[in-house]
């Protein structure tokens, strides 16, 4: 199914969520995720794990960083809402309670975001593969950077927040990459350090064709605090 019409309706509602550090040499991005503009246009819905309390957070629009504060950060639910002191764009269409409950296995859907720190926005077609109260499993090549981004139904309404890709292998690879680096030098090259870099890149890029999203209705159900903004 083509999503051209639906994408044109929501493209400006999806933005890149960044954490960044400032120094005398300028701004360095620490991490990149995705979020959607919600409520009155001055708030961003994203994943809690996309927001680091130890560094600055914001969104990136046309290479301009807009600073924010964390209005809500629910680590158990893995959902956060960022608040700005100005409107940053058009709010995304969010599904009604009935539309959220009407999701069925086999339905077409699509994801919009910034996987692998792509400069340009990326649309990924997806299919609803399985459902539970707290999770939507989708057949889609979501990757690092899609976290916090929207899952849309065929009407262009946001029905979920993408929060993970399938499989523990990427987590194991990431753990391995954090191990202390022993001295294993060949021809002046630390082979262990090179291996760690390769493993880190593999963990960021590995995808098994399945991803997960937190249903909007589940967020509303378990968090009255978040519900008031959705």
Secondary structure, DSSP 8 states (H G I E B T S, - for coil): ---HHHHHHHGGGEEEEEEEEEETTEEEEEEEEEEEEETTTTEEEE-GGG--TTSEEEEEETTEEEE-EEEEEETTTTEEEEE-SS--S----B--HHHHHT--TT-EEEEEE-GGG-SS-EEEEEEEEEE-SS-EEEES---TT-TT-EEE-TTS-EEEEEEEES-SHHHHHHHHHTS-----EETTEEHHHHHHHHHHHHHHH---SEEEEEEHHHHHHH-HHHHTT-
